[in-house]
Amino acid sequence: MVRQHAVSRGKSRRRPAWCVLLALALVAATAAAACHKAPPSPPPAWLPRVPDGYGEPYEAKAVLGVQDRRLRLPTGQVCGAEAADCAEPLAALQGQALALELDGSSRMADLSAPLAALALALRPGATACLAVADSQGRRCVPFRPFSGDDFGAWLDADKPLGKLRVIMRSDGMEVVADRGKLPGPDRYGPSLPPVEGKPDFAGLDRAASLLAVRFRDETVAGLAPSPSLPVAQVAHALALLNGPGGGRFETTFLVYP
């Protein structure tokens, strides 16, 4: 009987060791699972595409979209700029990192009300993120929505001096500063006429780079597209103004119809 008790006590002493090993195994498995993060999902095909590395890394706390030509809030509520019941929800978004997702096939003409509402969700001088994608994943092109009145006031203001902007139309792009328009192949035509029926994005990339060097003290550049243009082309041009890593101009604005 004494021997049996001794054996029993020996077994009871060994049990904690198995418990410790099991606990260590569970901790190791949990740590491995925490370290192994699932890769981010690929961006949807309808997001506008931009050259690799242009814009900034994608970070957003609240994602907005467009539905029925109005701004769709993260709560699902859709808002126009003049909707009384949207004043408080739009104001509540101020100060947050906002991303706007747009279908690249949509037209600028459909974005007047959504962008006007977005402007109300931003503090003065703040920017939103236009969600785009390159070959590596999602990117962000920071921009400020400008109405036509905002654009006119900016042009009439004493500063900035350079007034760097791109006027984007179906017949080409005009690159303009306070000293005049960047000359194109035709004296009376746009600075950058289309190439094989498409916008000359390579030419705009070179022009934006030269402007950023020549006007080192200018921190703002704007894009004023025609209402008939697709968002995919407008987002591409806006990304070129923003530059690789977002380093060309501190602020880029987008004029909406």
N, C-alpha and C positions, 0 to 999 in steps of 0.2 A: 504493500500500500504506500509506503514511503517512497519507493522508487517511482511508482506511477505519478505521485504528486510532484516529484522532481522533474520527471519528463514533461508533465503538464506545465510546470513553471518555465521550463526551457522553451517550450513552444510559445508560451505567452510572451517571452522576451523577444522572440524572432518576429512576431507579427508587426510591431512598429516599424521594423526595417522595410518590410514590403509596403507598408503604408507610405513611408517616406519616398521610396522609389516611385510608387504610383503617383504621388503628389508632384514629384519632380518631373515626371513624364508629362503630366497634365500641364504644368507650368510651361515646359518647353514647347508643347504643341500649341498652347495659347499664344506664346510669344511669336512662334513661327507664323501663325495665322495672321497676327497683327502686322508683322513685317511684310507679308505677302499681300500687297494691295492689288485689287483687280485693275487692269489697264483701263484708262478712260474710254468711254464709248466714242466711236468715230462720229464726227459732226455730220448732221444730215446733209444730203446731197443738194438741198435747195438753198443752203447758206451761200452767200457770195464768196467767191474764191479770190485770194490775193496772193502776190508773190511770197515765197517763203521768208519768214522773219520780219515782214513788214507789220507795223502796228506794235502792240504790246502784248505781253502774256494775258491770257483770258482769266479774269477774276471778277466774279459777279455775285452779289448777295441777293439781288432781285432781278428776275428775268421778265421782260415785257415783250409783247408781240402786237400784231395788228389783226383785228377781226372786224369785218364789215366796215372797213375804212375808219375804224376808231382804234384807240390804244387799248390793248388788253393788259390789265394789271395782274400782278401775281395772284391775286385773290380770284381771278376770273372775271371781275367786273370790267366792262368796256366803257371807255370814256372819250368824249370829245372835250375840247378846251372850254366850251361854254356850258357844259352840263353842270347844273347847280349841285347835284348829288355827288359830283366827282371832286369838288374843290378840296374837301377834307382828305379823301384817300390820296390825292395827288400830292398835297402838302405833306402828308405823312411819309412819303417816299424821299423827301429831301434829306440829303446827307448820306444816303445809302449808295452803295456801288451798284448802279443800274446798268443792265445790258439790254439792248434792243435787238431782237431777232426778226429779220425781214427775209421774205422769200425773194431770191435774186431775180425771179421772173416778173415781179410786180413793178409797177411804174411809179415814178415820182409823183404823178398827178394824184395817186391814191393816198399819199402820205401827208397831205396838208393838215387834216384834223389830228392824226396821231402824233405828228411832230409838234404841233402847237400844244397838245396836251402834255407831251414829254417835257416841253420847256417849263411848264408849271410844276413839274416834279423835280426840277433842278434849282439849287441855290444860285444866286447871281455869280457868274463866272465859272460855275461847275460844268463838268462834261459828263456825258453818258458814253457807254461803250457800244459801238456798233459791232455786233457779233459777226465775225467772218471766219474763214478757214483757209489754211494753207496745207501743204502736203503732210505736215506733222500733226495737225489737229486744229482746235479752235484758237483764234486770235481775237484781239480787241483793237478796234480803231477808235480812239477817243474823239468825240466831236461835240460841238454845241449846236443845237438847232436854232437857226436864224429865220425869222419871218422876213418878208420883203421890206417891211418898215425897219426892222433891226439892221438889215443890210444897208439900207439907205442912210440910216443914222451913223453907221460905222464908216461909210464912205465920206460923209460930211464932217466927221469929227477931226480935230486937229491931230490926234494920234490914234493908231500908229501912223508913222510917216510913209512907210512903203506901200501900204494898201495892197498887199500881195493877194491876188485872187486868180482863180481859173473859171472862165465862163465856158461851160460845156454844152455843146449843141450837137445835133445829129450831123451837121456839116463840118464839125471839127471843134477844136478847143482853142480858146484865146487865153494866153498867159499874160496877165496885166500887172503892172506896178504903177506907182505914182508917176514914173517917168515915161509911161506909155506902154504899148503892147509889144511883146516879144515878136519880132518880125518872122513871118513864115515864107515859104517859097513864092507865094503870090502876095504882092504888096497890099492888095486889097482883100485878101482872104484871111482865114484864121491862122494863128501861130502854128497850130499842129493840125493839118487836114487829115482826114481818115486815111488809113493804109489798108488797101484791099477791102474797103467798106467797113473797117472796124476802127475804133479810136486808137490813136497812136500813143499807146501807154508807154512804150519804150522812150518816145520823145518827151512825154510828160515827166517820166522819171529823171531823165537828164536835166530837163528844165528846172524841176523842183530842187534838184541837188545844186545846180548853179545858183539859184535864187537864195537858197539857204546859206551858201558861202558868201555871196555878194552882199546880202542884207543880213549881216551877222547879228545886228541888234533887233531885228524883227522877230517877234515870237508868235505872231498870228498869221495864218493864211486861211483863205476861204475858198469854197467851191460852190458855184451857183449853176446847177444843172437845169437843162430844159425839162419841163414836166413830162415830156413824152419818153424820156430815157428810162431804161430798165435799171432797177436797183443794183444789179450785178455790175454794170459799167460804172455807176456812180460810186459804189463802194470801192471798186478797184482804184479809181482816181483819188478818192479820199485817202486810201491807204498809201498811195504814192506821195501825197503831200505830207502825210504823217511820217513816212520814211522808215528805213530799217530800224527796228527796235524803238520806234516812236521818237527818233532823235532829230528830226528836221525842224519842226516847229512845235513850240510848247502847246499851242492851241490851234486846232483846226475847226472851222465851223462849216455847216451845211445849210444852204439857203433852200427852204422848202416853198412850194408854190403858194 
